[in-house]
Amino acid sequence: MAAEDRSTERMNRTLLNHTVWMAPLMAATLLCGCQSSQGDRSRSLPEAHPPTQDQKIANTALSLHLKLIDGDDTTASFYMSDHEIDWDVFDAFVFELDELPVKGMPEAETRPTRPYMLVDRGFGHAGYPAISMSQRGAEAFCLWLSETSGRTYRLPTISEWTLACTRGGISNADMAEYAWFEDNAEGTTHPIGTKSPDANGLHDLHGNVAEWATEPNGSGVVMGGSFISPRNELTCTSFQPYTRDWNESDPQIPKSIWWLADGAFIGFRVVHVPTSQMEQP
């Protein structure tokens, strides 16, 4: 029995020594495994996009400012210009002030013809929202901006515009603080950014000028109401589809595809959907 007791004692000491020796190694292995897992998980997560971006207009001192609108289950996150496109920027496009035609494409296909009428209608020019362009004219601006910046710009979809508007959090009762419309605009557009920004930092999403947006089939509608709209039309879901009445008085034959003779209440803003954190203006 004494021999058996000594044998058992030696076995217990061996197991104890082995456990003591293995414990630090096992702990280190588990720690490395956790750190590696966390590192892999961190690398796999998409990088956050900054809340704002600036887009310089080539060969000018002009720029656009964009705000990030967080997406939801059906709409990806996107950047939206914080103002309606104004005449300063639109003139650079129409009158070739940037001196950079779109690469590889005929000029007639990418820029509107020079307007035959006073397109600002005497409302105001520098600092005022650009108006009277057709959907094609607004889309041509987006193409030009995309080609000259190396980033993709387009008109917002109805769902994007509606999401941005909803997130803006403006109530009908507070509309006068945020929008130019029938009750306070005195029948004219007003300089961009003269009303308070909404919760997203966007100005004039309601009122001032109605804004082009696209339906899923590519057709154009205008949203947000304008300086001639009653308060109850400045909702996030109301819109007007394109109608020929917006160009009825155009004396040209054929009528312009770029300008709307009766669309003095129509303008637009742009969106950019980032594909990676590395995209820069």
Secondary structure in CASP SS format (residue, H / E / C, confidence):
PFRMAT SS
TARGET T0000
AUTHOR 0000-0000-0000
METHOD secondary structure of the structure
MODEL  1
M C 1.00
A H 1.00
A H 1.00
E H 1.00
D H 1.00
R H 1.00
S H 1.00
T H 1.00
E H 1.00
R H 1.00
M H 1.00
N H 1.00
R H 1.00
T H 1.00
L H 1.00
L H 1.00
N H 1.00
H H 1.00
T H 1.00
V H 1.00
W H 1.00
M H 1.00
A H 1.00
P H 1.00
L H 1.00
M H 1.00
A H 1.00
A H 1.00
T H 1.00
L H 1.00
L H 1.00
C H 1.00
G H 1.00
C H 1.00
Q H 1.00
S H 1.00
S H 1.00
Q H 1.00
G H 1.00
D H 1.00
R H 1.00
S H 1.00
R H 1.00
S H 1.00
L C 1.00
P C 1.00
E C 1.00
A C 1.00
H C 1.00
P C 1.00
P C 1.00
T E 1.00
Q E 1.00
D E 1.00
Q E 1.00
K E 1.00
I C 1.00
A C 1.00
N C 1.00
T C 1.00
A C 1.00
L C 1.00
S E 1.00
L E 1.00
H E 1.00
L E 1.00
K E 1.00
L E 1.00
I E 1.00
D C 1.00
G C 1.00
D C 1.00
D C 1.00
T C 1.00
T C 1.00
A C 1.00
S C 1.00
F E 1.00
Y E 1.00
M E 1.00
S E 1.00
D C 1.00
H C 1.00
E C 1.00
I C 1.00
D E 1.00
W H 1.00
D H 1.00
V H 1.00
F H 1.00
D H 1.00
A H 1.00
F H 1.00
V H 1.00
F C 1.00
E C 1.00
L C 1.00
D C 1.00
E C 1.00
L C 1.00
P C 1.00
V C 1.00
K C 1.00
G C 1.00
M C 1.00
P C 1.00
E H 1.00
A H 1.00
E H 1.00
T H 1.00
R C 1.00
P C 1.00
T C 1.00
R C 1.00
P C 1.00
Y C 1.00
M C 1.00
L C 1.00
V C 1.00
D C 1.00
R C 1.00
G C 1.00
F C 1.00
G C 1.00
H C 1.00
A C 1.00
G C 1.00
Y C 1.00
P E 1.00
A C 1.00
I C 1.00
S C 1.00
M E 1.00
S C 1.00
Q H 1.00
R H 1.00
G H 1.00
A H 1.00
E H 1.00
A H 1.00
F H 1.00
C H 1.00
L H 1.00
W H 1.00
L H 1.00
S H 1.00
E H 1.00
T H 1.00
S H 1.00
G C 1.00
R C 1.00
T C 1.00
Y C 1.00
R E 1.00
L C 1.00
P C 1.00
T E 1.00
I H 1.00
S H 1.00
E H 1.00
W H 1.00
T H 1.00
L H 1.00
A H 1.00
C H 1.00
T H 1.00
R H 1.00
G H 1.00
G C 1.00
I C 1.00
S C 1.00
N H 1.00
A H 1.00
D H 1.00
M H 1.00
A H 1.00
E H 1.00
Y H 1.00
A C 1.00
W C 1.00
F C 1.00
E C 1.00
D C 1.00
N C 1.00
A C 1.00
E C 1.00
G C 1.00
T C 1.00
T C 1.00
H C 1.00
P C 1.00
I C 1.00
G C 1.00
T C 1.00
K C 1.00
S C 1.00
P C 1.00
D C 1.00
A C 1.00
N C 1.00
G C 1.00
L C 1.00
H C 1.00
D C 1.00
L C 1.00
H C 1.00
G C 1.00
N C 1.00
V C 1.00
A E 1.00
E E 1.00
W E 1.00
A E 1.00
T E 1.00
E C 1.00
P C 1.00
N C 1.00
G C 1.00
S C 1.00
G E 1.00
V E 1.00
V E 1.00
M E 1.00
G C 1.00
G C 1.00
S C 1.00
F C 1.00
I C 1.00
S C 1.00
P C 1.00
R H 1.00
N H 1.00
E H 1.00
L C 1.00
T C 1.00
C C 1.00
T C 1.00
S C 1.00
F E 1.00
Q E 1.00
P E 1.00
Y C 1.00
T C 1.00
R H 1.00
D H 1.00
W H 1.00
N H 1.00
E C 1.00
S C 1.00
D C 1.00
P C 1.00
Q C 1.00
I C 1.00
P C 1.00
K C 1.00
S C 1.00
I C 1.00
W C 1.00
W E 1.00
L C 1.00
A C 1.00
D C 1.00
G C 1.00
A C 1.00
F C 1.00
I E 1.00
G E 1.00
F C 1.00
R C 1.00
V C 1.00
V E 1.00
H E 1.00
V C 1.00
P C 1.00
T C 1.00
S C 1.00
Q C 1.00
M C 1.00
E C 1.00
Q C 1.00
P C 1.00
END
